[in-house]
Amino acid sequence: MTQAAIQIRGLGKTYNDGKRALDGINLDVPRGSIFGLLGPNGAGKSTLINILAGLVNKTEGSASIWGFDIDQDPRNAKGSIGIVNQEILFDPFFSPFETLDNQAGYYGVPKHERRTMELLRAVHLEDKAHAYARSLSGGMKRRLMVAKALVHNPPVLVLDEPTAGVDIQLRQQLWDYVRELNAAGTTVVLTTHYLEEAEQLCDRIAIINHGQLIADKPTPELLAMAQDKLVEITVDRDVDLLPRSPMFDKVELRDDGRTLIITYQKNRVSAVDILDAVQAHGLGIVDVSTREADLEDIFLHLTSAPAPEHSK
């Protein structure tokens, strides 16, 4: 099927206090993708996710999940999505097995079709199946939340800041499992403040700021938007006077007194031009290293614009 996993058209939300949380969002999440949804705190990401989950009523526009309109066919729309919230929500007096089994019952999954132990094995909680959920570590609780979102085998999984506050090892385990789910056909929507995660995991990234969609591109295209390049040049003597050139956007000197950090526009000049300009100042070059702008640079650039007047 070529239809998007999630299709959003003209989606808007204005709260009773007049705050415009979403302003005419148009967005398609391709089926089978790992899709990054990024934005600063308060940008509107959680509002959008809560509208898809049926927890917040939109003001205008439309949204469908796996082809099911959230207004016209809410039952099938909700059945097509699993959401792992930032908050850890489950009854602490139930065991992980009971938590998943009960959740499957809420979705109407027949007893003989429930995958409770299979899911617990998948998130490495099989040995904790019958322990009190309140006795689990923070990382285990986070993994249980992922399993809870999958009890009805939804084709779309939304992970809202799933690795916030967890250690590096758990984060890596979680991403390995997400990749396995995606390889098996699950469409994954990820919100995260760890931009390196989005850069490594996501096929496509959308950025929301002040309730508006400001970018929606395949990850390589988004990264290609950055024209800044940085080169570190170690020279053969102490630098008393920083070299200057129209090709340099910025020149800094490290504390060692011999390493220049030069920023330039890669669409205007090449690294060879930069090196030639440094040598023209009578400096011999001992070592060179370069760095491309990354997703964090692009994110900060795109989200630095002030809020539109109506949302203030």
C-alpha positions, 0 to 999 in steps of 0.5 A, spaced: 500 500 500 502 506 498 498 510 503 502 514 508 502 510 515 500 517 518 497 523 514 495 529 517 492 535 513 491 542 516 491 540 523 490 545 528 489 546 535 487 552 539 487 551 547 481 555 551 486 560 553 488 562 546 494 558 545 495 556 538 499 549 539 498 547 532 498 551 526 496 548 519 500 542 520 501 538 513 505 531 514 505 524 511 509 519 515 511 514 510 509 506 511 515 502 513 519 508 515 523 510 522 520 518 522 523 523 527 519 528 529 523 534 533 522 540 536 524 544 542 520 544 548 513 547 547 513 546 540 507 542 539 509 535 538 506 532 544 499 536 542 500 532 535 501 525 538 495 526 543 491 528 538 493 522 534 492 518 541 485 521 541 487 524 548 486 531 545 481 534 540 483 538 534 480 544 533 481 543 525 484 539 520 484 532 519 488 526 521 488 518 519 492 513 521 493 507 517 488 509 512 483 510 518 480 517 519 481 519 527 474 522 527 470 518 522 473 511 524 476 512 531 476 505 533 480 502 527 485 509 528 486 507 535 487 500 534 493 502 528 497 505 533 501 504 539 504 510 543 510 510 548 509 516 552 514 520 556 511 518 563 511 511 565 504 509 566 501 502 569 499 499 575 505 498 580 501 492 583 500 488 577 506 484 574 509 485 567 505 479 565 498 482 568 500 489 565 500 486 558 495 481 558 490 486 561 492 491 556 491 486 550 484 485 553 482 493 553 484 492 545 479 486 545 485 481 543 482 474 544 486 470 549 489 465 544 492 471 540 495 474 546 503 475 545 504 476 552 510 472 554 513 473 546 513 481 548 516 480 555 522 476 551 523 481 546 524 486 551 528 482 556 523 482 561 521 474 561 525 473 568 521 479 571 514 476 568 511 475 575 514 480 579 511 486 582 512 492 576 513 497 582 520 493 583 522 494 576 528 498 575 527 505 571 530 502 565 525 495 565 519 500 566 521 503 560 522 497 556 515 494 559 512 501 556 514 499 549 511 492 550 505 495 553 504 499 546 505 493 542 500 488 545 495 489 539 500 489 534 499 496 531 502 497 524 505 504 527 509 505 534 510 512 536 516 513 541 515 519 545 522 521 548 523 513 550 530 514 552 529 520 556 533 519 563 536 512 561 543 509 561 547 508 554 546 501 555 539 501 555 538 506 550 542 502 545 538 495 547 532 499 546 534 502 539 536 495 537 529 492 538 526 498 534 530 497 528 528 489 529 521 492 529 522 496 523 525 491 519 519 486 521 514 492 518 512 496 523 512 504 522 516 508 528 515 515 529 520 518 534 521 524 538 527 525 542 532 531 544 538 526 543 539 529 536 544 524 534 539 518 535 535 521 530 541 522 525 543 515 526 536 512 526 531 516 522 530 515 514 526 522 514 525 528 519 520 533 521 521 539 525 516 543 528 517 550 532 511 554 535 506 549 532 508 550 525 512 545 520 518 548 519 522 542 515 520 535 513 525 532 509 529 525 508 535 525 513 540 526 508 537 532 505 536 535 511 543 534 513 545 537 506 542 544 508 548 545 512 553 549 508 558 551 514 564 547 515 569 547 520 577 545 519 582 545 524 589 547 522 595 546 527 601 550 524 608 550 525 609 556 530 605 560 535 600 564 532 601 572 534 596 575 529 590 571 526 590 570 519 584 574 515 581 572 509 574 574 505 573 566 505 573 565 512 567 566 516 570 565 523 577 564 525 579 562 533 585 560 536 585 554 541 589 555 548 595 551 545 596 557 541 598 553 534 591 550 532 586 555 528 579 553 528 576 556 521 569 556 519 567 557 512 561 556 507 563 549 503 558 552 497 563 557 496 570 555 497 574 548 498 578 546 504 584 547 499 582 554 498 582 555 506 589 551 507 592 556 501 590 562 505 593 560 511 599 558 508 599 565 504 600 568 511 607 565 512 604 559 516 606 552 515 601 546 516 602 541 521 596 537 521 589 538 519 582 535 521 575 537 518 568 537 521 561 537 517 555 541 520 551 536 524 543 535 525 544 539 531 547 545 528 541 545 523 536 544 528 538 550 532 539 554 526 531 552 524 528 553 531 532 560 532 526 564 529 521 568 534 514 565 535 509 568 530 505 574 533 498 570 534 502 564 538 505 569 543 
